[in-house]
Amino acid sequence: MISLRVLTPILILPFLLFGIYYSIGIPKNSLFLITNLIILIFSYFGMCIQPLKFYTLSKVAFIFFFIFFGFVPLLHQMSIINIYGDDLNIFDKVKANLIIILGMISFLLGNFIKINFFDKIINSLPGVKKLNFIYLLVFIFVCFLILYKWNFDLSLLLTRSMGVQYIFDFTLDTISNPKLEYHLYTKFIRPMPIILLFIFIFFYKNDQKKLNHKKNINNKILLWFLTFSSVFLVFPTGVDRLQAAVFYIPFIIIFTNLWEKPYVMQATLTAGVFTVFEFLDKFRYFKTEEFNFNITFDFLKKGHFDAYENFVRAIEIDFITYGNQLLGAILFFVPRSIWNEKPIGSGSVLAEKLNYDFGGISMPLIGEGYVNFGIFGSLLFMLVFGILLGNLDRVAWKIKKLNKDCLFLYFYYLLFGLVFYTMRGDLMNSLAFIVTLTLSFWLIVVILKYLGKFKLYE
């Protein structure tokens, strides 16, 4: 007998598709209609497989496929919208759809390739046995460093205004190619209060039953102080909206049981993209006439959802660099003062080639594959990404099923927002954020491990 958990998404799908086509319309081009429908159905079931693993990185990837490569392209096709440039050729769209379908298949195949090396790496990760006064000193130092760099200006900390141009010197670098200092502070140091909070929560949860009532009260007060300070310094409206997802999705998992049921993660993340995504972006224009609290769905037709269009444009002009863009992404940390010919982001290169007025456009991960090695690159990138996420999910849920708690799980929770960040692109910025956030997390762990001599917990 088929389980209700398995049957539920099957029963919902016809109603979901009816709602989409009823509200948006049915494309006249049959090839686009069929390929787009396959993307919608494939990605829908991709986010619903293994329902007892309530939330996984791979399911987040399929949510991205569903929204950015299924729903939004259909909306743009029926609304006759091009975010940038001239009209797109329908056959280039069909070609892009076919590559996306093959990319999803490659991603899914990668999901089931088990590599035991991941287990060895994760088992060898450093841990922290106890916290001491060094923890508080590190937390206070990091908080002061952020406040100092942001000039103790609350409006800059709490809102993602264009004032960032006054904090960082962009005279030698453009906004699309910021220098190393910008990455250091926004992607390495700024996340540290959240990371330190998660480390404290790890100890708080594990020590709660061991300590007496008085010490538990003290720890609870300290927890509230750390939470308030961390949220204040890394306020969701004060950082990039995709970075906000990286930092605050873990709060849902750690502090609530909301996602501890099948399909709730898929529903809440999808709803969040259509609502919270736009709301957070409004704070980019804080203190300007453009700022308001109105939530409309017109933003679906703007540059926030340009990933599919940019991928089609890359196919249209046959934009292939044979690995040059990948090299630039891998060596993102090399200053341009040393490497004058260092590539800029793939989206920015595309914008230059097509003479766009605005250069800060995205390039999705599957598009990055195409930009580097053509169709083969798209499939290779998705296969590797599928292997990576599949093994991280496997190890994380292996630990969770054993009812164990470890610092790796808290790092794993930070990766949920990073999946969206990476899949939207471009690769240079997303890889820089992945590497710096990873170094930030585990560097703090190593510091606390080797400086933990005096007990804060008894």
DRENDO-1510 file (C-alpha; in Angstrom, 1 decimal, always signed):
<recs>
REC; n; res; u; v; w
REC; 1; MET; +0.0; +0.0; +0.0 .
REC; 2; ILE; +1.3; +3.4; -1.0 .
REC; 3; SER; +2.2; +5.6; +2.0 .
REC; 4; LEU; +0.2; +8.8; +2.5 .
REC; 5; ARG; +3.5; +10.7; +2.7 .
REC; 6; VAL; +4.3; +9.5; -0.9 .
REC; 7; LEU; +0.8; +10.0; -2.2 .
REC; 8; THR; +0.3; +13.6; -0.9 .
REC; 9; PRO; +2.6; +15.3; -3.5 .
REC; 10; ILE; +1.2; +13.2; -6.3 .
REC; 11; LEU; -2.3; +14.3; -5.4 .
REC; 12; ILE; -1.3; +18.0; -5.0 .
REC; 13; LEU; +0.5; +18.2; -8.4 .
REC; 14; PRO; -2.5; +18.4; -10.7 .
REC; 15; PHE; -4.0; +21.2; -8.6 .
REC; 16; LEU; -0.7; +23.0; -8.5 .
REC; 17; LEU; -0.2; +22.9; -12.3 .
REC; 18; PHE; -3.8; +23.9; -12.9 .
REC; 19; GLY; -3.3; +26.9; -10.6 .
REC; 20; ILE; -0.1; +27.9; -12.4 .
REC; 21; TYR; -1.5; +27.6; -15.9 .
REC; 22; TYR; -4.8; +29.2; -15.0 .
REC; 23; SER; -3.2; +32.3; -13.5 .
REC; 24; ILE; -0.3; +32.6; -16.0 .
REC; 25; GLY; -1.6; +31.0; -19.2 .
REC; 26; ILE; -0.4; +28.3; -21.6 .
REC; 27; PRO; +2.4; +29.0; -24.0 .
REC; 28; LYS; +1.7; +28.7; -27.7 .
REC; 29; ASN; +5.0; +27.2; -28.6 .
REC; 30; SER; +4.6; +23.5; -27.9 .
REC; 31; LEU; +8.3; +22.8; -27.5 .
REC; 32; PHE; +8.7; +25.4; -24.8 .
REC; 33; LEU; +5.4; +24.3; -23.2 .
REC; 34; ILE; +6.6; +20.6; -23.0 .
REC; 35; THR; +10.1; +21.3; -21.8 .
REC; 36; ASN; +9.0; +23.9; -19.3 .
REC; 37; LEU; +6.3; +21.4; -18.0 .
REC; 38; ILE; +9.0; +18.7; -17.6 .
REC; 39; ILE; +11.1; +21.1; -15.5 .
REC; 40; LEU; +8.2; +22.0; -13.3 .
REC; 41; ILE; +7.2; +18.3; -12.8 .
REC; 42; PHE; +10.8; +17.0; -12.4 .
REC; 43; SER; +11.8; +19.7; -9.9 .
REC; 44; TYR; +8.5; +19.3; -8.0 .
REC; 45; PHE; +9.1; +15.6; -7.4 .
REC; 46; GLY; +12.8; +16.3; -6.8 .
REC; 47; MET; +11.9; +18.5; -3.8 .
REC; 48; CYS; +9.5; +15.9; -2.5 .
REC; 49; ILE; +11.6; +12.7; -2.6 .
REC; 50; GLN; +12.7; +11.1; +0.7 .
REC; 51; PRO; +9.9; +12.8; +2.7 .
REC; 52; LEU; +11.3; +11.4; +6.0 .
REC; 53; LYS; +14.4; +13.6; +5.5 .
REC; 54; PHE; +12.3; +16.7; +6.2 .
REC; 55; TYR; +14.9; +19.2; +5.1 .
REC; 56; THR; +18.0; +18.6; +2.9 .
REC; 57; LEU; +20.3; +20.8; +0.7 .
REC; 58; SER; +19.3; +18.8; -2.4 .
REC; 59; LYS; +15.6; +19.7; -1.9 .
REC; 60; VAL; +16.6; +23.3; -1.7 .
REC; 61; ALA; +18.3; +23.0; -5.1 .
REC; 62; PHE; +15.1; +21.5; -6.6 .
REC; 63; ILE; +13.1; +24.4; -5.1 .
REC; 64; PHE; +15.4; +26.7; -7.0 .
REC; 65; PHE; +14.9; +24.8; -10.2 .
REC; 66; PHE; +11.1; +24.9; -9.7 .
REC; 67; ILE; +11.0; +28.7; -9.2 .
REC; 68; PHE; +13.8; +30.1; -11.2 .
REC; 69; PHE; +13.8; +27.7; -14.1 .
REC; 70; GLY; +10.2; +26.6; -14.2 .
REC; 71; PHE; +7.7; +29.1; -12.8 .
REC; 72; VAL; +9.5; +32.4; -13.6 .
REC; 73; PRO; +10.4; +31.6; -17.2 .
REC; 74; LEU; +6.8; +30.6; -17.8 .
REC; 75; LEU; +5.7; +33.9; -16.3 .
REC; 76; HIS; +8.1; +35.9; -18.5 .
REC; 77; GLN; +7.2; +34.0; -21.6 .
REC; 78; MET; +3.5; +34.6; -21.2 .
REC; 79; SER; +4.0; +38.3; -20.1 .
REC; 80; ILE; +6.4; +38.8; -23.0 .
REC; 81; ILE; +9.1; +40.2; -20.7 .
REC; 82; ASN; +12.8; +40.5; -21.2 .
REC; 83; ILE; +14.6; +42.0; -18.2 .
REC; 84; TYR; +17.5; +43.1; -20.2 .
REC; 85; GLY; +18.1; +43.5; -24.0 .
REC; 86; ASP; +16.2; +42.4; -27.0 .
REC; 87; ASP; +13.7; +39.6; -27.3 .
REC; 88; LEU; +14.9; +36.1; -26.6 .
REC; 89; ASN; +14.7; +33.5; -29.4 .
REC; 90; ILE; +12.2; +30.8; -28.4 .
REC; 91; PHE; +14.5; +28.1; -29.7 .
REC; 92; ASP; +17.3; +29.3; -27.5 .
REC; 93; LYS; +14.8; +29.0; -24.6 .
REC; 94; VAL; +14.0; +25.5; -25.6 .
REC; 95; LYS; +17.7; +24.6; -25.8 .
REC; 96; ALA; +18.2; +26.1; -22.4 .
REC; 97; ASN; +15.2; +24.0; -21.1 .
REC; 98; LEU; +16.7; +20.8; -22.5 .
REC; 99; ILE; +20.1; +21.6; -20.8 .
REC; 100; ILE; +18.3; +22.3; -17.5 .
REC; 101; ILE; +16.4; +19.0; -17.8 .
REC; 102; LEU; +19.6; +17.1; -18.4 .
REC; 103; GLY; +21.3; +19.1; -15.6 .
REC; 104; MET; +18.6; +18.1; -13.2 .
REC; 105; ILE; +19.1; +14.4; -14.2 .
REC; 106; SER; +22.9; +14.8; -13.7 .
REC; 107; PHE; +22.2; +16.5; -10.3 .
REC; 108; LEU; +19.9; +13.7; -9.2 .
REC; 109; LEU; +22.4; +11.0; -10.3 .
REC; 110; GLY; +25.1; +12.8; -8.3 .
REC; 111; ASN; +22.9; +12.7; -5.3 .
REC; 112; PHE; +23.1; +8.9; -5.2 .
REC; 113; ILE; +26.9; +8.6; -5.6 .
REC; 114; LYS; +28.2; +7.8; -2.2 .
REC; 115; ILE; +31.7; +8.9; -1.4 .
REC; 116; ASN; +33.1; +7.7; +1.9 .
REC; 117; PHE; +35.7; +10.4; +1.9 .
REC; 118; PHE; +33.0; +12.8; +3.1 .
REC; 119; ASP; +32.5; +10.7; +6.2 .
REC; 120; LYS; +36.2; +10.8; +7.0 .
REC; 121; ILE; +36.5; +14.6; +6.5 .
REC; 122; ILE; +33.5; +15.3; +8.7 .
REC; 123; ASN; +34.6; +12.9; +11.4 .
REC; 124; SER; +38.0; +14.6; +11.5 .
REC; 125; LEU; +36.6; +18.1; +11.9 .
REC; 126; PRO; +37.7; +19.9; +15.1 .
REC; 127; GLY; +35.4; +20.2; +18.1 .
REC; 128; VAL; +35.2; +22.3; +21.2 .
REC; 129; LYS; +35.1; +20.5; +24.6 .
REC; 130; LYS; +34.2; +23.5; +26.8 .
REC; 131; LEU; +33.7; +27.2; +26.7 .
REC; 132; ASN; +35.6; +29.7; +28.8 .
REC; 133; PHE; +36.1; +33.4; +29.2 .
REC; 134; ILE; +38.0; +33.4; +25.9 .
REC; 135; TYR; +34.7; +32.8; +24.2 .
REC; 136; LEU; +33.2; +36.0; +25.6 .
REC; 137; LEU; +36.4; +37.9; +24.8 .
REC; 138; VAL; +36.3; +36.7; +21.2 .
REC; 139; PHE; +32.5; +37.6; +20.9 .
REC; 140; ILE; +33.1; +41.1; +22.3 .
REC; 141; PHE; +36.1; +41.7; +20.1 .
REC; 142; VAL; +34.2; +40.7; +17.0 .
REC; 143; CYS; +31.2; +42.8; +17.9 .
REC; 144; PHE; +33.5; +45.9; +18.5 .
REC; 145; LEU; +35.3; +45.2; +15.1 .
REC; 146; ILE; +31.9; +45.2; +13.2 .
REC; 147; LEU; +30.7; +48.3; +15.0 .
REC; 148; TYR; +33.9; +50.1; +14.4 .
REC; 149; LYS; +34.0; +49.3; +10.7 .
REC; 150; TRP; +30.4; +50.4; +10.3 .
REC; 151; ASN; +31.3; +53.7; +12.0 .
REC; 152; PHE; +28.9; +52.9; +14.9 .
REC; 153; ASP; +26.1; +53.9; +12.5 .
REC; 154; LEU; +22.9; +52.1; +13.3 .
REC; 155; SER; +21.3; +52.9; +10.0 .
REC; 156; LEU; +24.1; +51.2; +8.1 .
REC; 157; LEU; +24.0; +48.2; +10.4 .
REC; 158; LEU; +20.2; +47.7; +10.4 .
REC; 159; THR; +19.5; +48.6; +6.8 .
REC; 160; ARG; +21.1; +47.5; +3.6 .
REC; 161; SER; +21.4; +51.0; +2.2 .
REC; 162; MET; +23.8; +52.2; -0.5 .
REC; 163; GLY; +25.8; +53.6; +2.4 .
REC; 164; VAL; +28.1; +50.6; +2.1 .
REC; 165; GLN; +30.0; +52.7; -0.5 .
REC; 166; TYR; +31.1; +55.1; +2.2 .
REC; 167; ILE; +32.3; +52.2; +4.4 .
REC; 168; PHE; +34.5; +50.5; +1.8 .
REC; 169; ASP; +36.7; +52.3; -0.7 .
REC; 170; PHE; +35.5; +51.4; -4.2 .
REC; 171; THR; +37.6; +53.9; -6.0 .
REC; 172; LEU; +40.0; +51.3; -7.3 .
REC; 173; ASP; +37.4; +48.5; -7.7 .
REC; 174; THR; +33.8; +48.5; -9.0 .
REC; 175; ILE; +30.8; +47.4; -7.2 .
REC; 176; SER; +30.8; +44.2; -9.3 .
REC; 177; ASN; +34.5; +43.6; -8.6 .
REC; 178; PRO; +34.9; +44.7; -4.9 .
REC; 179; LYS; +38.4; +44.4; -3.4 .
REC; 180; LEU; +39.5; +42.0; -0.8 .
REC; 181; GLU; +38.6; +44.2; +2.2 .
REC; 182; TYR; +34.9; +44.1; +1.2 .
REC; 183; HIS; +34.9; +40.3; +1.1 .
REC; 184; LEU; +36.8; +40.1; +4.4 .
REC; 185; TYR; +34.4; +42.2; +6.4 .
REC; 186; THR; +31.0; +41.2; +4.8 .
REC; 187; LYS; +31.6; +37.5; +4.2 .
REC; 188; PHE; +34.3; +36.6; +6.9 .
REC; 189; ILE; +33.9; +38.8; +9.9 .
REC; 190; ARG; +30.3; +39.9; +9.8 .
REC; 191; PRO; +29.0; +36.3; +10.1 .
REC; 192; MET; +31.1; +35.6; +13.2 .
REC; 193; PRO; +28.5; +36.8; +15.9 .
REC; 194; ILE; +26.0; +34.3; +14.4 .
REC; 195; ILE; +28.6; +31.5; +14.3 .
REC; 196; LEU; +29.6; +32.2; +17.9 .
REC; 197; LEU; +25.9; +32.2; +18.9 .
REC; 198; PHE; +25.4; +28.7; +17.3 .
REC; 199; ILE; +28.5; +27.4; +19.1 .
REC; 200; PHE; +27.0; +28.6; +22.4 .
REC; 201; ILE; +23.6; +27.0; +21.6 .
REC; 202; PHE; +25.4; +23.7; +20.9 .
REC; 203; PHE; +26.8; +23.7; +24.5 .
REC; 204; TYR; +23.7; +25.1; +26.0 .
REC; 205; LYS; +21.5; +22.3; +24.6 .
REC; 206; ASN; +24.0; +19.6; +25.6 .
REC; 207; ASP; +24.7; +21.0; +29.1 .
REC; 208; GLN; +21.1; +22.0; +30.0 .
REC; 209; LYS; +20.3; +18.7; +31.8 .
REC; 210; LYS; +23.7; +18.5; +33.5 .
REC; 211; LEU; +23.6; +21.9; +35.3 .
REC; 212; ASN; +21.7; +23.0; +38.4 .
REC; 213; HIS; +18.8; +25.4; +38.2 .
REC; 214; LYS; +20.8; +28.6; +39.0 .
REC; 215; LYS; +23.4; +27.9; +36.3 .
REC; 216; ASN; +20.7; +27.1; +33.8 .
REC; 217; ILE; +19.2; +30.5; +34.5 .
REC; 218; ASN; +22.5; +32.2; +34.0 .
REC; 219; ASN; +23.1; +30.4; +30.8 .
REC; 220; LYS; +19.6; +31.4; +29.6 .
REC; 221; ILE; +20.3; +35.0; +30.3 .
REC; 222; LEU; +23.6; +34.7; +28.5 .
REC; 223; LEU; +21.8; +33.1; +25.5 .
REC; 224; TRP; +19.4; +35.9; +25.3 .
REC; 225; PHE; +22.2; +38.5; +25.4 .
REC; 226; LEU; +24.2; +36.6; +22.7 .
REC; 227; THR; +21.1; +36.2; +20.5 .
REC; 228; PHE; +20.1; +39.9; +20.7 .
REC; 229; SER; +23.7; +41.1; +20.0 .
REC; 230; SER; +24.1; +38.7; +17.1 .
REC; 231; VAL; +20.8; +39.6; +15.5 .
REC; 232; PHE; +21.5; +43.3; +16.0 .
REC; 233; LEU; +24.9; +43.1; +14.3 .
REC; 234; VAL; +23.8; +40.9; +11.5 .
REC; 235; PHE; +20.3; +42.2; +11.1 .
REC; 236; PRO; +18.3; +40.6; +8.2 .
REC; 237; THR; +17.5; +43.9; +6.6 .
REC; 238; GLY; +21.2; +45.0; +7.0 .
REC; 239; VAL; +22.7; +42.3; +4.8 .
REC; 240; ASP; +22.2; +41.0; +1.2 .
REC; 241; ARG; +18.9; +39.2; +1.1 .
REC; 242; LEU; +20.6; +35.9; +0.1 .
REC; 243; GLN; +23.0; +36.3; +3.0 .
REC; 244; ALA; +20.1; +36.8; +5.3 .
REC; 245; ALA; +18.8; +33.4; +4.2 .
REC; 246; VAL; +22.2; +31.9; +5.0 .
REC; 247; PHE; +22.2; +33.3; +8.5 .
REC; 248; TYR; +18.5; +33.0; +9.5 .
REC; 249; ILE; +17.3; +29.7; +8.0 .
REC; 250; PRO; +19.3; +27.9; +10.8 .
REC; 251; PHE; +17.2; +29.8; +13.3 .
REC; 252; ILE; +14.1; +28.0; +12.0 .
REC; 253; ILE; +15.8; +24.6; +12.4 .
REC; 254; ILE; +17.5; +25.3; +15.8 .
REC; 255; PHE; +14.8; +27.3; +17.6 .
REC; 256; THR; +11.6; +25.7; +16.2 .
REC; 257; ASN; +10.1; +22.3; +15.1 .
REC; 258; LEU; +8.5; +23.9; +12.1 .
REC; 259; TRP; +10.5; +21.9; +9.6 .
REC; 260; GLU; +10.2; +18.6; +11.5 .
REC; 261; LYS; +7.3; +17.5; +9.3 .
REC; 262; PRO; +7.2; +16.4; +5.6 .
REC; 263; TYR; +7.0; +19.1; +2.9 .
REC; 264; VAL; +6.8; +22.0; +5.4 .
REC; 265; MET; +10.3; +23.2; +4.4 .
REC; 266; GLN; +9.3; +23.2; +0.7 .
REC; 267; ALA; +6.2; +25.2; +1.4 .
REC; 268; THR; +7.8; +27.8; +3.6 .
REC; 269; LEU; +10.9; +28.3; +1.5 .
REC; 270; THR; +8.8; +28.7; -1.7 .
REC; 271; ALA; +6.5; +31.2; +0.1 .
REC; 272; GLY; +9.5; +33.0; +1.5 .
REC; 273; VAL; +11.0; +33.5; -2.0 .
REC; 274; PHE; +7.8; +35.2; -3.1 .
REC; 275; THR; +7.4; +37.4; -0.1 .
REC; 276; VAL; +10.5; +37.8; +2.2 .
REC; 277; PHE; +12.8; +37.9; -0.8 .
REC; 278; GLU; +11.2; +41.2; -2.0 .
REC; 279; PHE; +10.7; +42.7; +1.4 .
REC; 280; LEU; +14.4; +42.4; +2.4 .
REC; 281; ASP; +15.5; +43.9; -1.0 .
REC; 282; LYS; +13.5; +47.0; -0.2 .
REC; 283; PHE; +16.1; +48.0; +2.5 .
REC; 284; ARG; +18.6; +48.5; -0.3 .
REC; 285; TYR; +16.8; +51.8; -1.0 .
REC; 286; PHE; +16.2; +52.8; +2.6 .
REC; 287; LYS; +16.1; +56.6; +3.1 .
REC; 288; THR; +15.2; +57.1; -0.6 .
REC; 289; GLU; +11.9; +57.8; -2.3 .
REC; 290; GLU; +11.8; +54.3; -3.7 .
REC; 291; PHE; +11.5; +52.8; -0.2 .
REC; 292; ASN; +8.1; +51.4; +0.9 .
REC; 293; PHE; +6.7; +48.4; +2.5 .
REC; 294; ASN; +4.3; +47.3; -0.3 .
REC; 295; ILE; +4.7; +43.7; -1.4 .
REC; 296; THR; +3.7; +43.1; -5.0 .
REC; 297; PHE; +4.6; +40.3; -7.4 .
REC; 298; ASP; +5.9; +42.7; -10.0 .
REC; 299; PHE; +9.4; +42.0; -8.7 .
REC; 300; LEU; +9.1; +38.5; -10.3 .
REC; 301; LYS; +9.5; +40.4; -13.6 .
REC; 302; LYS; +12.6; +42.2; -12.6 .
REC; 303; GLY; +16.4; +41.6; -12.2 .
REC; 304; HIS; +16.0; +39.6; -9.0 .
REC; 305; PHE; +14.9; +36.7; -11.2 .
REC; 306; ASP; +17.3; +37.1; -14.2 .
REC; 307; ALA; +19.1; +33.8; -13.8 .
REC; 308; TYR; +17.2; +32.0; -16.5 .
REC; 309; GLU; +17.4; +34.9; -19.0 .
REC; 310; ASN; +21.1; +35.3; -18.5 .
REC; 311; PHE; +21.6; +31.6; -19.1 .
REC; 312; VAL; +19.6; +31.8; -22.3 .
REC; 313; ARG; +21.7; +34.9; -23.4 .
REC; 314; ALA; +24.9; +32.9; -22.8 .
REC; 315; ILE; +23.6; +30.2; -25.1 .
REC; 316; GLU; +22.4; +32.8; -27.6 .
REC; 317; ILE; +25.9; +34.4; -28.1 .
REC; 318; ASP; +27.7; +31.1; -27.5 .
REC; 319; PHE; +29.6; +32.5; -24.5 .
REC; 320; ILE; +32.2; +29.9; -23.7 .
REC; 321; THR; +35.6; +30.7; -22.1 .
REC; 322; TYR; +37.1; +27.1; -21.8 .
REC; 323; GLY; +37.7; +27.4; -18.1 .
REC; 324; ASN; +38.9; +31.0; -17.7 .
REC; 325; GLN; +35.9; +32.0; -15.6 .
REC; 326; LEU; +36.3; +29.0; -13.4 .
REC; 327; LEU; +39.9; +29.9; -12.8 .
REC; 328; GLY; +38.9; +33.4; -11.8 .
REC; 329; ALA; +36.4; +32.0; -9.4 .
REC; 330; ILE; +38.8; +29.5; -7.8 .
REC; 331; LEU; +41.4; +32.2; -7.4 .
REC; 332; PHE; +39.0; +34.9; -6.2 .
REC; 333; PHE; +41.3; +35.8; -3.3 .
REC; 334; VAL; +44.1; +37.0; -5.6 .
REC; 335; PRO; +44.1; +40.8; -5.6 .
REC; 336; ARG; +43.6; +42.5; -9.0 .
REC; 337; SER; +46.7; +44.6; -8.2 .
REC; 338; ILE; +48.7; +41.4; -8.6 .
REC; 339; TRP; +46.6; +39.8; -11.4 .
REC; 340; ASN; +45.6; +42.6; -13.7 .
REC; 341; GLU; +43.8; +40.2; -16.1 .
REC; 342; LYS; +41.8; +38.5; -13.4 .
REC; 343; PRO; +38.3; +37.6; -14.8 .
REC; 344; ILE; +35.3; +39.4; -13.4 .
REC; 345; GLY; +32.0; +37.6; -12.6 .
REC; 346; SER; +30.4; +35.8; -15.5 .
REC; 347; GLY; +27.3; +37.9; -15.3 .
REC; 348; SER; +29.3; +41.1; -15.5 .
REC; 349; VAL; +31.2; +39.7; -18.6 .
REC; 350; LEU; +27.9; +38.9; -20.2 .
REC; 351; ALA; +26.6; +42.4; -19.5 .
REC; 352; GLU; +29.7; +43.9; -21.1 .
REC; 353; LYS; +29.3; +41.7; -24.2 .
REC; 354; LEU; +25.7; +42.7; -24.6 .
REC; 355; ASN; +26.3; +46.4; -23.7 .
REC; 356; TYR; +23.9; +46.5; -20.8 .
REC; 357; ASP; +23.7; +49.6; -18.7 .
REC; 358; PHE; +23.9; +47.6; -15.5 .
REC; 359; GLY; +26.7; +45.1; -14.9 .
REC; 360; GLY; +25.7; +43.4; -11.6 .
REC; 361; ILE; +23.7; +40.6; -13.1 .
REC; 362; SER; +23.6; +37.0; -12.0 .
REC; 363; MET; +24.8; +33.8; -13.8 .
REC; 364; PRO; +23.3; +30.6; -12.4 .
REC; 365; LEU; +25.5; +27.6; -11.6 .
REC; 366; ILE; +24.3; +25.6; -14.6 .
REC; 367; GLY; +25.0; +28.7; -16.7 .
REC; 368; GLU; +28.5; +28.9; -15.2 .
REC; 369; GLY; +29.1; +25.4; -16.4 .
REC; 370; TYR; +28.1; +26.4; -19.9 .
REC; 371; VAL; +30.2; +29.5; -19.8 .
REC; 372; ASN; +33.2; +27.4; -19.0 .
REC; 373; PHE; +32.8; +24.2; -21.0 .
REC; 374; GLY; +29.6; +24.4; -23.0 .
REC; 375; ILE; +26.8; +21.8; -22.5 .
REC; 376; PHE; +29.3; +19.3; -21.1 .
REC; 377; GLY; +30.2; +21.9; -18.5 .
REC; 378; SER; +26.6; +22.5; -17.5 .
REC; 379; LEU; +26.1; +18.7; -16.9 .
REC; 380; LEU; +29.5; +18.4; -15.2 .
REC; 381; PHE; +28.8; +21.3; -12.8 .
REC; 382; MET; +25.4; +19.9; -11.9 .
REC; 383; LEU; +26.8; +16.3; -11.4 .
REC; 384; VAL; +29.5; +17.6; -9.0 .
REC; 385; PHE; +27.1; +19.8; -7.2 .
REC; 386; GLY; +24.7; +16.8; -6.8 .
REC; 387; ILE; +27.5; +14.7; -5.4 .
REC; 388; LEU; +28.5; +17.4; -2.9 .
REC; 389; LEU; +25.0; +18.1; -1.6 .
REC; 390; GLY; +24.0; +14.4; -1.7 .
REC; 391; ASN; +26.9; +13.4; +0.5 .
REC; 392; LEU; +26.5; +16.3; +2.9 .
REC; 393; ASP; +22.8; +15.4; +3.3 .
REC; 394; ARG; +23.6; +11.7; +3.8 .
REC; 395; VAL; +26.2; +12.4; +6.6 .
REC; 396; ALA; +24.0; +15.0; +8.3 .
REC; 397; TRP; +21.0; +12.8; +8.4 .
REC; 398; LYS; +23.0; +9.8; +9.5 .
REC; 399; ILE; +24.1; +11.9; +12.5 .
REC; 400; LYS; +20.5; +13.1; +13.1 .
REC; 401; LYS; +19.1; +9.6; +13.1 .
REC; 402; LEU; +21.5; +8.6; +15.8 .
REC; 403; ASN; +20.2; +11.6; +17.9 .
REC; 404; LYS; +23.6; +13.0; +18.1 .
REC; 405; ASP; +24.5; +16.7; +18.1 .
REC; 406; CYS; +27.8; +18.1; +16.8 .
REC; 407; LEU; +29.1; +21.4; +15.4 .
REC; 408; PHE; +29.0; +20.1; +11.9 .
REC; 409; LEU; +25.2; +20.1; +12.0 .
REC; 410; TYR; +25.2; +23.8; +12.8 .
REC; 411; PHE; +27.6; +24.4; +9.9 .
REC; 412; TYR; +25.3; +22.2; +7.7 .
REC; 413; TYR; +22.3; +24.4; +8.6 .
REC; 414; LEU; +24.2; +27.5; +7.3 .
REC; 415; LEU; +24.5; +25.8; +3.9 .
REC; 416; PHE; +20.8; +25.9; +3.2 .
REC; 417; GLY; +20.8; +29.5; +2.2 .
REC; 418; LEU; +24.2; +29.0; +0.4 .
REC; 419; VAL; +22.6; +26.6; -2.0 .
REC; 420; PHE; +20.3; +29.3; -3.3 .
REC; 421; TYR; +23.2; +31.8; -3.3 .
REC; 422; THR; +25.4; +29.4; -5.3 .
REC; 423; MET; +22.7; +28.3; -7.8 .
REC; 424; ARG; +21.7; +31.9; -8.6 .
REC; 425; GLY; +25.3; +32.9; -9.0 .
REC; 426; ASP; +27.6; +34.2; -10.1 .
REC; 427; LEU; +30.2; +31.6; -9.2 .
REC; 428; MET; +32.9; +34.0; -8.3 .
REC; 429; ASN; +30.9; +35.7; -5.6 .
REC; 430; SER; +29.2; +32.5; -4.3 .
REC; 431; LEU; +32.5; +30.6; -4.1 .
REC; 432; ALA; +34.1; +33.5; -2.3 .
REC; 433; PHE; +31.3; +33.5; +0.3 .
REC; 434; ILE; +31.4; +29.7; +0.7 .
REC; 435; VAL; +35.1; +29.7; +1.3 .
REC; 436; THR; +35.2; +32.7; +3.7 .
REC; 437; LEU; +32.1; +31.5; +5.7 .
REC; 438; THR; +33.6; +28.0; +6.0 .
REC; 439; LEU; +37.0; +29.5; +7.1 .
REC; 440; SER; +35.2; +31.8; +9.5 .
REC; 441; PHE; +33.2; +29.0; +11.2 .
REC; 442; TRP; +36.0; +26.5; +11.6 .
REC; 443; LEU; +38.7; +29.1; +12.5 .
REC; 444; ILE; +36.5; +30.1; +15.5 .
REC; 445; VAL; +36.1; +26.5; +16.4 .
REC; 446; VAL; +39.9; +25.9; +16.3 .
REC; 447; ILE; +40.5; +29.1; +18.4 .
REC; 448; LEU; +38.0; +28.0; +21.0 .
REC; 449; LYS; +39.4; +24.5; +21.0 .
REC; 450; TYR; +43.0; +25.4; +21.8 .
REC; 451; LEU; +42.3; +28.3; +24.1 .
REC; 452; GLY; +39.7; +26.5; +26.2 .
REC; 453; LYS; +41.6; +26.0; +29.5 .
REC; 454; PHE; +39.5; +27.8; +32.0 .
REC; 455; LYS; +35.9; +26.5; +32.4 .
REC; 456; LEU; +32.9; +28.8; +31.9 .
REC; 457; TYR; +30.7; +25.7; +32.4 .
REC; 458; GLU; +31.0; +23.6; +35.5 .
</recs>
